[in-house]
Amino acid sequence: MISTGVAQLVEHWSPKPAVGSSSLSSRARKRIKVEKLKIYLRDVFVELKERTTWPTFKQLQKDSLLVLGASIAFALVIKIMNIAFEFIMDFIYDL
């Protein structure tokens, strides 16, 4: 039977320091991230250039006027509601 000392037992059960593993180094990870970013930006460019349907100037003007008209109508409805609410509150507080 071989006798082991206390120091050897402690060393055996103590956690070992981290040793380099097969994981990627930080430089390799950065390179992969840069490559992924390049691929993503190239795909975005292709999507915008070849697959996106852009409106004509005439259609853009028509849609802009439609949005302007809807915004003005919505603002008028809010203004009328505000006037009505103010009238009701004045009536309640004047009692």
Residue pairs with C-beta under 8 A, 6 or more apart in sequence:
24 32
55 63
